[in-house]
Amino acid sequence: MTQANEDLQQHGHEEHQPVSVLVNNRSVTVEGPTTTGQEIKKAAISDGVAIQTDFHLTVVDDDGKEDPVRDDEAIVVHCDEQFFAVAGDDNS
């Protein structure tokens, strides 16, 4: 469990604040620190990223590995964290 998740559990609440992340190398503002994969995609679309809500979303970890993020999965986002959204039939 990350420190942010532990803090959230201990305090039982969080203050919503805008967090700037990257989706397909474009800056996107999401309501954080906790959000969902679906909310990240919706924010990206709202900020002009050419994706759709049915695209697959991944987050890039510290080692450069991409981990999938489900639409209903709650995650804690960090400033400048990198995500990629690709069509389900994209084999790249």
DSSP file (Angstrom, degrees, kcal/mol; ACC not computed):
  #  RESIDUE AA STRUCTURE BP1 BP2  ACC     N-H-->O    O-->H-N    N-H-->O    O-->H-N    TCO  KAPPA ALPHA  PHI   PSI    X-CA   Y-CA   Z-CA
    1    1 A M              0   0    0      0, 0.0     2,-0.0     0, 0.0     0, 0.0   0.000 360.0 360.0 360.0 136.5    0.0    0.0    0.0
    2    2 A T     >  -     0   0    0      1,-0.1     4,-2.3     4,-0.0     5,-0.2  -0.317 360.0-112.4 -75.2 161.6    1.3    3.4   -0.9
    3    3 A Q  H  > S+     0   0    0      1,-0.2     4,-2.8     2,-0.2     5,-0.2   0.894 118.5  54.3 -59.8 -40.3    1.9    6.1    1.7
    4    4 A A  H  > S+     0   0    0      1,-0.2     4,-2.2     2,-0.2    -1,-0.2   0.904 108.9  47.7 -62.4 -41.2   -1.0    8.2    0.2
    5    5 A N  H  > S+     0   0    0      2,-0.2     4,-2.3     1,-0.2    -1,-0.2   0.895 112.0  50.1 -66.5 -39.2   -3.4    5.3    0.5
    6    6 A E  H  X S+     0   0    0     -4,-2.3     4,-2.4     2,-0.2    -2,-0.2   0.916 110.9  49.3 -63.8 -42.9   -2.3    4.7    4.1
    7    7 A D  H  X S+     0   0    0     -4,-2.8     4,-2.3     1,-0.2     5,-0.2   0.909 110.2  51.3 -61.8 -42.3   -2.8    8.3    4.9
    8    8 A L  H  X S+     0   0    0     -4,-2.2     4,-1.9     1,-0.2     5,-0.3   0.916 111.6  46.7 -61.5 -44.9   -6.3    8.2    3.3
    9    9 A Q  H  < S+     0   0    0     -4,-2.3    -1,-0.2     1,-0.2    -2,-0.2   0.904 112.9  49.5 -64.7 -41.3   -7.3    5.2    5.3
   10   10 A Q  H  < S+     0   0    0     -4,-2.4    -2,-0.2     1,-0.2    -1,-0.2   0.893 119.0  36.4 -66.2 -40.3   -6.0    6.7    8.6
   11   11 A H  H  < S-     0   0    0     -4,-2.3    -1,-0.2    -5,-0.2    -2,-0.2   0.669  95.0-141.2 -91.1 -17.2   -7.7   10.0    8.2
   12   12 A G  S  < S+     0   0    0     -4,-1.9     2,-0.3    -5,-0.2    -3,-0.1   0.517  72.2  54.0  73.5   4.6  -10.9    8.6    6.6
   13   13 A H        -     0   0    0     -5,-0.3     2,-0.3     2,-0.0    -2,-0.2  -0.966  62.6-150.3-156.1 170.8  -11.3   11.5    4.1
   14   14 A E        -     0   0    0     -2,-0.3     2,-0.6    -3,-0.1    -6,-0.0  -0.988  20.2-122.7-144.8 153.5   -9.4   13.4    1.5
   15   15 A E        -     0   0    0     -2,-0.3     2,-0.2     2,-0.0    17,-0.1  -0.880  32.2-128.0 -96.7 123.3   -9.5   16.9    0.1
   16   16 A H        +     0   0    0     -2,-0.6    15,-0.1    17,-0.1    -2,-0.0  -0.508  39.0 163.6 -71.8 135.6  -10.1   17.0   -3.6
   17   17 A Q  E     -A   32   0A   0     15,-2.6    15,-3.2    -2,-0.2     2,-0.2  -0.991  42.5 -95.9-149.6 149.9   -7.6   19.0   -5.5
   18   18 A P  E     -A   31   0A   0      0, 0.0     2,-0.4     0, 0.0    13,-0.2  -0.469  37.9-168.3 -69.4 137.2   -6.6   19.3   -9.2
   19   19 A V  E     -A   30   0A   0     11,-2.9    11,-2.7    -2,-0.2     2,-0.6  -0.996  15.6-137.6-127.7 130.4   -3.7   17.1  -10.2
   20   20 A S  E     +A   29   0A   0     -2,-0.4    60,-3.8     9,-0.2    61,-0.4  -0.791  33.3 164.6 -91.4 120.8   -1.9   17.5  -13.5
   21   21 A V  E     -A   28   0A   0      7,-3.1     7,-2.9    -2,-0.6     2,-0.5  -0.730  35.3-112.1-123.5 174.4   -1.0   14.1  -15.1
   22   22 A L  E     -Ab  27  82A   0     59,-3.0    61,-3.0    -2,-0.2     2,-0.5  -0.953  24.8-175.9-113.0 128.6    0.0   13.1  -18.6
   23   23 A V  E >  S-Ab  26  83A   0      3,-2.7     3,-1.4    -2,-0.5    61,-0.2  -0.984  82.2 -15.3-122.1 118.3   -2.3   11.1  -20.9
   24   24 A N  T 3  S-     0   0    0     59,-2.4    -1,-0.1    -2,-0.5    60,-0.1   0.901 129.6 -56.2  51.8  43.2   -0.7   10.1  -24.2
   25   25 A N  T 3  S+     0   0    0     58,-0.5     2,-0.4     1,-0.2    -1,-0.3   0.647 115.4 116.6  65.8  18.9    2.0   12.7  -23.5
   26   26 A R  E <  S-A   23   0A   0     -3,-1.4    -3,-2.7     2,-0.0     2,-0.2  -0.946  71.8-110.6-116.7 139.3   -0.6   15.5  -23.1
   27   27 A S  E     +A   22   0A   0     -2,-0.4     2,-0.4    -5,-0.2    -5,-0.2  -0.488  40.3 178.7 -69.9 131.8   -1.2   17.4  -19.9
   28   28 A V  E     -A   21   0A   0     -7,-2.9    -7,-3.1    -2,-0.2     2,-0.6  -0.997  22.0-140.4-136.1 137.4   -4.6   16.6  -18.3
   29   29 A T  E     +A   20   0A   0     -2,-0.4     2,-0.3    14,-0.2    -9,-0.2  -0.891  25.4 178.2-102.1 124.2   -6.1   17.9  -15.1
   30   30 A V  E     -A   19   0A   0    -11,-2.7   -11,-2.9    -2,-0.6     2,-0.6  -0.854  36.7-106.8-118.9 156.4   -7.9   15.4  -12.9
   31   31 A E  E     +A   18   0A   0     -2,-0.3   -15,-0.1   -13,-0.2    12,-0.0  -0.757  70.0  79.2 -80.3 119.9   -9.7   15.7   -9.6
   32   32 A G  E     -A   17   0A   0    -15,-3.2   -15,-2.6    -2,-0.6    44,-0.1  -0.547  58.4-177.2-129.2-167.3   -7.4   14.0   -7.1
   33   33 A P  S    S+     0   0    0      0, 0.0    44,-3.2     0, 0.0     2,-0.5  -0.965 119.0  32.4 -78.1 -17.8   -5.7   12.7   -5.3
   34   34 A T  E    S+E   76   0B   0     42,-0.2     2,-0.3    40,-0.1    42,-0.2  -0.850  75.4 140.9-101.5 131.1   -8.0    9.7   -5.7
   35   35 A T  E     -E   75   0B   0     40,-2.6    40,-3.1    -2,-0.5     2,-0.3  -0.845  40.5-111.2-148.6-177.5   -9.7    9.1   -9.0
   36   36 A T  E  >  -E   74   0B   0     -2,-0.3     4,-2.1    38,-0.2    38,-0.2  -0.784  29.0-108.7-120.1 165.7  -10.7    6.2  -11.3
   37   37 A G  H  > S+     0   0    0     33,-1.0     4,-2.1    36,-0.8    34,-0.3   0.904 120.4  51.8 -57.2 -42.5   -9.5    5.0  -14.7
   38   38 A Q  H  > S+     0   0    0     33,-2.1     4,-2.5    32,-0.2    -1,-0.2   0.900 108.5  50.5 -63.6 -41.0  -12.8    6.2  -16.2
   39   39 A E  H  > S+     0   0    0     32,-0.4     4,-2.4     2,-0.2    -1,-0.2   0.868 108.2  52.9 -66.6 -35.7  -12.5    9.7  -14.7
   40   40 A I  H  X S+     0   0    0     -4,-2.1     4,-2.3     2,-0.2    -1,-0.2   0.930 111.2  46.6 -63.1 -44.7   -8.9   10.0  -16.0
   41   41 A K  H  X S+     0   0    0     -4,-2.1     4,-2.5     2,-0.2    -2,-0.2   0.913 112.2  50.0 -64.8 -42.0  -10.2    9.1  -19.5
   42   42 A K  H  X S+     0   0    0     -4,-2.5     4,-2.4     1,-0.2    -1,-0.2   0.909 111.6  48.4 -62.6 -41.8  -13.1   11.6  -19.2
   43   43 A A  H  X S+     0   0    0     -4,-2.4     4,-1.9     2,-0.2   -14,-0.2   0.895 110.4  52.1 -64.5 -39.4  -10.8   14.4  -18.1
   44   44 A A  H  <>S+     0   0    0     -4,-2.3     5,-2.9     2,-0.2    -2,-0.2   0.927 110.4  47.2 -62.6 -45.1   -8.4   13.6  -21.0
   45   45 A I  H ><5S+     0   0    0     -4,-2.5     3,-1.6     1,-0.2    -2,-0.2   0.921 111.4  51.5 -61.4 -44.1  -11.2   13.8  -23.5
   46   46 A S  H 3<5S+     0   0    0     -4,-2.4    -1,-0.2     1,-0.3    -2,-0.2   0.832 108.4  52.4 -61.6 -33.3  -12.4   17.1  -21.9
   47   47 A D  T 3<5S-     0   0    0     -4,-1.9    -1,-0.3    -5,-0.2    -2,-0.2   0.285 127.5 -97.5 -89.1  10.0   -8.8   18.4  -22.2
   48   48 A G  T < 5 +     0   0    0     -3,-1.6     2,-0.4     1,-0.3    -3,-0.2   0.576  70.0 149.8  92.9  10.2   -8.7   17.6  -25.9
   49   49 A V      < -     0   0    0     -5,-2.9     2,-2.1    -6,-0.2    -1,-0.3  -0.645  52.3-123.2 -77.6 132.9   -6.8   14.2  -25.9
   50   50 A A  S    S+     0   0    0     -2,-0.4     2,-0.3   -26,-0.1    -1,-0.1  -0.471  70.5 109.8 -81.3  73.7   -8.0   12.2  -28.9
   51   51 A I        -     0   0    0     -2,-2.1     2,-0.3   -10,-0.1    -3,-0.1  -0.820  57.5-129.7-133.3 174.4   -9.2    9.1  -27.1
   52   52 A Q    >   -     0   0    0     -2,-0.3     3,-1.8     1,-0.0   -10,-0.0  -0.877  27.8-111.1-125.2 161.3  -12.5    7.4  -26.2
   53   53 A T  T 3  S+     0   0    0     -2,-0.3   -12,-0.1     1,-0.3   -11,-0.1   0.686 115.0  59.5 -67.8 -16.6  -13.9    6.2  -22.9
   54   54 A D  T 3  S+     0   0    0      2,-0.1    -1,-0.3   -13,-0.1    34,-0.2   0.414  80.9 114.1 -92.0   4.6  -13.7    2.5  -24.1
   55   55 A F  S <  S-     0   0    0     -3,-1.8     2,-0.4    32,-0.1    32,-0.2  -0.345  75.7-107.0 -68.3 154.8   -9.9    2.8  -24.6
   56   56 A H  E     -C   86   0A   0     30,-3.2    30,-2.3    14,-0.0     2,-0.4  -0.704  34.7-150.0 -83.5 133.9   -7.6    0.7  -22.4
   57   57 A L  E     +CD  85  69A   0     12,-0.6    12,-2.8    -2,-0.4     2,-0.3  -0.880  16.2 179.4-110.1 136.4   -5.7    2.8  -19.8
   58   58 A T  E     -CD  84  68A   0     26,-2.6    26,-2.3    -2,-0.4     2,-0.4  -0.950  17.1-144.1-129.6 154.3   -2.3    2.0  -18.4
   59   59 A V  E     -CD  83  67A   0      8,-2.8     8,-2.9    -2,-0.3     2,-0.6  -0.941  19.3-128.0-115.3 140.7   -0.1    3.9  -15.9
   60   60 A V  E     - D   0  66A   0     22,-2.8    22,-0.4    -2,-0.4     6,-0.2  -0.780  26.0-149.8 -90.4 122.8    3.7    3.9  -16.2
   61   61 A D    >   -     0   0    0      4,-3.1     3,-2.1    -2,-0.6    -1,-0.0  -0.208  35.7 -87.4 -84.1-179.5    5.4    2.8  -13.0
   62   62 A D  T 3  S+     0   0    0      1,-0.3    -1,-0.1     2,-0.1    -2,-0.0   0.742 128.1  53.5 -61.8 -24.2    8.8    4.0  -11.7
   63   63 A D  T 3  S-     0   0    0      2,-0.1    -1,-0.3     0, 0.0     3,-0.1   0.381 120.8-105.8 -91.2   3.4   10.6    1.3  -13.7
   64   64 A G  S <  S+     0   0    0     -3,-2.1     2,-0.3     1,-0.3    -2,-0.1   0.504  75.8 138.8  85.7   3.9    8.9    2.3  -17.0
   65   65 A K        -     0   0    0     -5,-0.0    -4,-3.1     1,-0.0     2,-0.5  -0.623  51.1-129.8 -83.4 140.5    6.5   -0.7  -16.9
   66   66 A E  E     -D   60   0A   0     -2,-0.3    -6,-0.2    -6,-0.2    17,-0.1  -0.807  22.6-169.1 -93.5 126.0    2.9   -0.1  -18.0
   67   67 A D  E     -D   59   0A   0     -8,-2.9    -8,-2.8    -2,-0.5     2,-0.0  -0.941  25.9-112.2-113.7 134.8    0.3   -1.4  -15.6
   68   68 A P  E     -D   58   0A   0      0, 0.0     2,-0.5     0, 0.0   -10,-0.3  -0.307  22.4-155.6 -66.2 147.6   -3.4   -1.6  -16.6
   69   69 A V  E     -D   57   0A   0    -12,-2.8   -12,-0.6   -32,-0.0     2,-0.1  -0.984  13.9-139.0-123.9 117.7   -5.9    0.7  -14.8
   70   70 A R    >   -     0   0    0     -2,-0.5     3,-1.2     1,-0.1   -33,-1.0  -0.354  21.6-115.9 -71.6 154.7   -9.6   -0.6  -14.8
   71   71 A D  T 3  S+     0   0    0    -34,-0.3   -33,-2.1     1,-0.3   -32,-0.4   0.880 117.2  40.0 -57.1 -39.8  -12.4    2.0  -15.4
   72   72 A D  T 3  S+     0   0    0    -35,-0.2     2,-0.5   -36,-0.1    -1,-0.3   0.359  89.5 116.0 -94.0   5.3  -13.7    1.4  -11.9
   73   73 A E    <   -     0   0    0     -3,-1.2   -36,-0.8     1,-0.0     2,-0.5  -0.640  59.2-141.9 -81.7 123.3  -10.3    1.1  -10.1
   74   74 A A  E     +E   36   0B   0     -2,-0.5     2,-0.3   -38,-0.2   -38,-0.2  -0.731  29.6 171.7 -83.8 126.1   -9.7    3.9   -7.6
   75   75 A I  E     -E   35   0B   0    -40,-3.1   -40,-2.6    -2,-0.5     2,-0.6  -0.937  35.7-119.9-132.3 155.9   -6.1    5.0   -7.7
   76   76 A V  E     -E   34   0B   0     -2,-0.3     2,-0.3   -42,-0.2   -42,-0.2  -0.869  34.3-153.1 -94.4 121.6   -4.1    7.8   -6.1
   77   77 A V        -     0   0    0    -44,-3.2     2,-0.3    -2,-0.6   -57,-0.0  -0.667   4.9-154.4 -99.0 153.0   -2.6   10.0   -8.8
   78   78 A H    >   -     0   0    0     -2,-0.3     3,-2.2   -59,-0.1   -59,-0.1  -0.905  35.5 -81.5-124.8 151.4    0.6   12.1   -8.5
   79   79 A C  T 3  S+     0   0    0     -2,-0.3   -58,-0.2     1,-0.3     3,-0.1  -0.248 114.6   5.4 -53.7 131.7    1.6   15.3  -10.4
   80   80 A D  T 3  S+     0   0    0    -60,-3.8    -1,-0.3     1,-0.2   -59,-0.2   0.584  86.9 158.4  67.5  14.5    3.1   14.5  -13.8
   81   81 A E    <   -     0   0    0     -3,-2.2   -59,-3.0   -61,-0.4     2,-0.4  -0.434  38.8-124.9 -64.7 144.1    2.3   10.8  -13.5
   82   82 A Q  E     +b   22   0A   0    -22,-0.4   -22,-2.8   -61,-0.2     2,-0.3  -0.809  31.7 174.6-105.7 132.3    2.2    9.2  -17.0
   83   83 A F  E     -bC  23  59A   0    -61,-3.0   -59,-2.4    -2,-0.4   -58,-0.5  -0.917  14.9-153.7-127.1 153.4   -0.8    7.3  -18.5
   84   84 A F  E     - C   0  58A   0    -26,-2.3   -26,-2.6    -2,-0.3     2,-0.5  -0.997   4.1-165.7-128.1 137.4   -1.4    5.8  -21.9
   85   85 A A  E     + C   0  57A   0     -2,-0.4     2,-0.3   -28,-0.2   -28,-0.2  -0.988  16.6 170.2-122.0 123.0   -4.9    5.2  -23.4
   86   86 A V  E     - C   0  56A   0    -30,-2.3   -30,-3.2    -2,-0.5   -35,-0.1  -0.948  39.5 -94.3-133.0 152.6   -5.1    3.0  -26.5
   87   87 A A    >   -     0   0    0     -2,-0.3     3,-2.2   -32,-0.2   -32,-0.1  -0.305  39.2-115.0 -61.3 147.6   -8.0    1.4  -28.5
   88   88 A G  T 3  S+     0   0    0      1,-0.3    -1,-0.1   -34,-0.2   -33,-0.1   0.740 115.7  49.7 -59.0 -25.6   -8.8   -2.1  -27.5
   89   89 A D  T 3  S+     0   0    0      2,-0.0     2,-0.6     0, 0.0    -1,-0.3   0.305  80.7 116.3 -97.9   9.9   -7.7   -3.5  -30.8
   90   90 A D    <   -     0   0    0     -3,-2.2    -4,-0.1     1,-0.1     0, 0.0  -0.698  41.1-175.4 -80.5 118.0   -4.3   -1.6  -30.9
   91   91 A N              0   0    0     -2,-0.6    -1,-0.1     1,-0.2    -3,-0.0   0.162 360.0 360.0 -99.9  17.3   -1.6   -4.2  -30.9
   92   92 A S              0   0    0      0, 0.0    -1,-0.2     0, 0.0    -2,-0.0   0.488 360.0 360.0 -78.0 360.0    1.3   -1.8  -30.6
